[in-house]
């Protein structure tokens, strides 16, 4: 949250994503924001697609029956069949284990999406799991819950282990999250591969999210 002597607004990476609001709660301008429920603020703004928002029902992962589940059902079983010695733990992973895992996950890229939020979850999240295989950390995931449901926040996996991503998501939906609550599983972050995988997980809702940008 950023503010001056007459208004407040929300920025991300130096760009305003919610409108300026006066200190008594009135919208001061409508130049741009990114959100779900708002309509186009004015003809001075253009709508730009930002990402998808996926929502899943954990109960559907129990059987994964039918043709629509065929690909994900098959892929989710491949990693555990290929790796005999592995175990999950709720204990926080040591930083010496996390650093090589993150390096593998990012492919050596220095920029990580929402890196500040990631480090906050790594250090403070009470709802997390770590997956070890043959003594090495190969996956880490974190989530949180609220009155609405479960928020799937992070999944970091070794990129040199095919189908580990699918297995971890199946494990989360069948062994960790509350089956009575829907799960907000975020977006695809511009990755067509991630979007294809999430589509194969049969979301109950796939919601487009847009950014409103000012037209000069």
C-alpha positions as CSV (number, residue, x, y, z in Angstrom):
1,X,0.0,0.0,0.0
2,X,1.3,3.5,-1.0
3,X,-0.2,6.8,0.1
4,X,0.2,10.5,0.1
5,X,-1.5,13.3,2.0
6,X,-4.9,12.8,0.3
7,X,-5.1,9.3,-1.1
8,X,-3.9,5.7,-1.0
9,X,-3.4,3.0,-3.7
10,X,-1.8,-0.3,-4.3
11,X,1.3,-0.8,-6.5
12,X,3.2,-3.9,-7.7
13,X,6.6,-3.5,-9.3
14,X,6.1,0.3,-9.4
15,X,2.8,0.0,-11.4
16,X,-0.5,0.9,-9.9
17,X,-2.9,-2.1,-9.8
18,X,-5.8,-0.6,-7.8
19,X,-7.2,2.9,-8.2
20,X,-6.3,5.8,-6.0
21,X,-8.8,6.0,-3.1
22,X,-9.3,9.2,-1.0
23,X,-8.8,8.9,2.7
24,X,-12.6,8.9,3.1
25,X,-13.0,6.0,0.7
26,X,-13.8,7.7,-2.7
27,X,-12.2,6.8,-6.0
28,X,-10.1,9.7,-7.1
29,X,-9.1,8.4,-10.6
30,X,-9.7,5.4,-12.8
31,X,-6.6,5.2,-14.8
32,X,-5.8,1.5,-14.3
33,X,-6.2,-1.4,-12.0
34,X,-6.1,-5.2,-12.1
35,X,-8.9,-7.1,-10.5
36,X,-11.9,-9.4,-11.0
37,X,-15.2,-7.8,-10.2
38,X,-14.8,-4.3,-11.7
39,X,-16.1,-3.2,-15.1
40,X,-14.2,-1.1,-17.6
41,X,-13.5,2.2,-15.7
42,X,-13.8,4.6,-18.7
43,X,-13.0,4.9,-22.4
44,X,-9.5,6.1,-21.3
45,X,-8.7,2.5,-20.3
46,X,-7.9,-0.6,-22.3
47,X,-8.5,-4.1,-21.1
48,X,-5.5,-6.4,-21.3
49,X,-5.5,-10.1,-20.4
50,X,-3.3,-10.8,-17.4
51,X,-3.6,-14.5,-16.4
52,X,-6.1,-17.3,-15.6
53,X,-7.4,-18.2,-12.2
54,X,-8.0,-21.9,-11.6
55,X,-10.4,-23.3,-9.0
56,X,-10.6,-27.0,-8.3
57,X,-12.7,-29.4,-6.2
58,X,-10.4,-31.7,-4.3
59,X,-13.1,-34.5,-4.2
60,X,-12.7,-34.9,-8.0
61,X,-9.1,-36.1,-7.5
62,X,-10.2,-39.1,-5.5
63,X,-11.3,-41.3,-8.5
64,X,-10.1,-39.2,-11.5
65,X,-12.4,-41.4,-13.5
66,X,-13.4,-40.8,-17.1
67,X,-11.7,-39.7,-20.4
68,X,-11.2,-36.1,-19.3
69,X,-8.9,-37.4,-16.5
70,X,-6.9,-39.9,-18.7
71,X,-3.7,-37.8,-19.2
72,X,-3.4,-36.4,-15.7
73,X,-4.3,-39.7,-14.1
74,X,-1.6,-41.5,-16.0
75,X,1.1,-38.8,-15.5
76,X,0.5,-38.4,-11.8
77,X,1.4,-42.1,-11.3
78,X,4.6,-42.0,-13.2
79,X,7.0,-40.3,-10.8
80,X,6.3,-42.5,-7.7
81,X,6.6,-45.6,-9.8
82,X,10.1,-44.6,-10.9
83,X,11.3,-43.6,-7.4
84,X,11.2,-46.1,-4.6
85,X,12.6,-44.3,-1.6
86,X,10.8,-41.0,-1.0
87,X,8.9,-39.4,1.9
88,X,7.0,-36.2,2.8
89,X,7.7,-34.1,5.9
90,X,6.0,-31.1,7.4
91,X,9.3,-29.9,9.0
92,X,10.7,-26.7,7.5
93,X,13.3,-27.5,4.9
94,X,16.9,-26.3,5.7
95,X,18.0,-23.4,3.6
96,X,21.0,-25.5,2.3
97,X,18.4,-27.9,0.8
98,X,16.1,-25.2,-0.5
99,X,18.7,-23.2,-2.5
100,X,19.7,-26.0,-4.9
101,X,16.0,-26.9,-5.3
102,X,15.1,-23.3,-6.2
103,X,18.1,-23.1,-8.6
104,X,16.8,-26.3,-10.4
105,X,13.2,-25.0,-10.5
106,X,14.2,-21.6,-12.0
107,X,16.7,-23.1,-14.4
108,X,19.3,-20.6,-13.1
109,X,17.2,-17.5,-13.7
110,X,17.9,-14.7,-11.3
111,X,14.4,-13.3,-11.4
112,X,11.7,-15.3,-9.6
113,X,8.0,-14.4,-9.9
114,X,6.8,-12.8,-6.6
115,X,10.2,-13.6,-5.0
116,X,9.4,-11.6,-1.8
117,X,6.3,-13.6,-1.2
118,X,8.2,-16.8,-1.9
119,X,10.8,-16.1,0.7
120,X,8.1,-15.1,3.2
121,X,6.4,-18.5,2.8
122,X,9.8,-20.3,2.9
123,X,10.6,-18.8,6.3
124,X,7.2,-18.4,8.0
125,X,4.6,-20.7,6.4
126,X,3.1,-23.1,8.9
127,X,1.3,-25.0,6.1
128,X,4.0,-26.6,4.0
129,X,5.4,-29.9,3.0
130,X,8.8,-31.1,1.7
131,X,9.4,-34.1,-0.4
132,X,12.7,-36.0,-0.1
133,X,13.9,-38.7,-2.4
134,X,17.1,-40.6,-1.9
135,X,18.1,-38.1,0.8
136,X,17.7,-35.0,-1.4
137,X,14.9,-32.3,-1.3
138,X,13.1,-32.6,-4.7
139,X,9.9,-30.7,-4.0
140,X,8.4,-28.1,-1.6
141,X,4.9,-26.8,-1.5
142,X,3.0,-24.3,0.6
143,X,-0.7,-23.3,1.0
144,X,-3.0,-21.4,3.3
145,X,-6.7,-21.4,4.1
146,X,-9.4,-18.8,4.8
147,X,-13.2,-18.7,5.2
148,X,-13.7,-19.3,1.4
149,X,-11.4,-22.3,0.9
150,X,-7.8,-23.3,0.3
151,X,-5.1,-21.2,-1.5
152,X,-2.5,-23.3,-3.3
153,X,0.5,-20.9,-3.0
154,X,3.7,-22.5,-4.2
155,X,5.0,-25.7,-5.7
156,X,8.8,-25.9,-6.3
157,X,10.1,-29.0,-8.0
158,X,13.3,-30.4,-9.5
159,X,13.1,-29.8,-13.2
160,X,15.1,-32.9,-14.1
161,X,12.4,-35.2,-12.7
162,X,9.6,-35.6,-15.2
163,X,6.1,-35.8,-13.9
164,X,7.1,-34.7,-10.4
165,X,4.8,-31.7,-10.7
166,X,1.8,-33.8,-11.5
167,X,2.5,-36.2,-8.7
168,X,2.9,-33.4,-6.1
169,X,-0.4,-31.8,-7.1
170,X,-2.2,-35.1,-7.0
171,X,-0.7,-35.7,-3.5
172,X,-1.8,-32.3,-2.3
173,X,-5.4,-32.7,-3.5
174,X,-5.8,-36.2,-2.1
175,X,-3.7,-36.2,1.1
176,X,-3.4,-32.6,2.4
177,X,-6.1,-30.1,1.6
178,X,-9.6,-30.1,3.1
179,X,-11.9,-32.0,0.7
180,X,-14.9,-30.0,1.7
181,X,-13.3,-26.7,0.5
182,X,-12.6,-25.5,-3.1
183,X,-9.0,-24.7,-3.9
184,X,-7.7,-21.5,-5.6
185,X,-4.7,-22.8,-7.6
186,X,-3.6,-19.5,-9.1
187,X,-2.8,-19.0,-12.8
188,X,-0.4,-20.2,-15.5
189,X,2.1,-17.3,-15.3
190,X,2.3,-17.1,-19.1
191,X,3.4,-20.8,-19.4
192,X,1.5,-22.7,-22.0
193,X,2.9,-26.0,-20.6
194,X,1.5,-25.1,-17.1
195,X,-1.8,-24.0,-18.6
196,X,-2.1,-27.3,-20.5
197,X,-1.4,-29.3,-17.3
198,X,-3.9,-27.3,-15.2
199,X,-6.5,-27.8,-17.9
200,X,-6.0,-31.5,-17.7
201,X,-6.8,-31.3,-13.9
202,X,-10.4,-30.5,-14.8
203,X,-11.0,-27.1,-13.0
204,X,-14.5,-26.3,-11.8
205,X,-13.8,-22.8,-12.9
206,X,-11.1,-21.2,-15.2
207,X,-11.5,-17.4,-14.8
208,X,-9.8,-14.9,-17.0
209,X,-8.2,-12.0,-15.1
210,X,-7.6,-8.6,-16.8
211,X,-5.6,-5.5,-16.2
212,X,-7.0,-2.1,-17.0
213,X,-4.3,0.1,-18.5
214,X,-4.6,3.8,-19.3
215,X,-4.8,4.8,-22.9
216,X,-2.6,7.8,-23.7
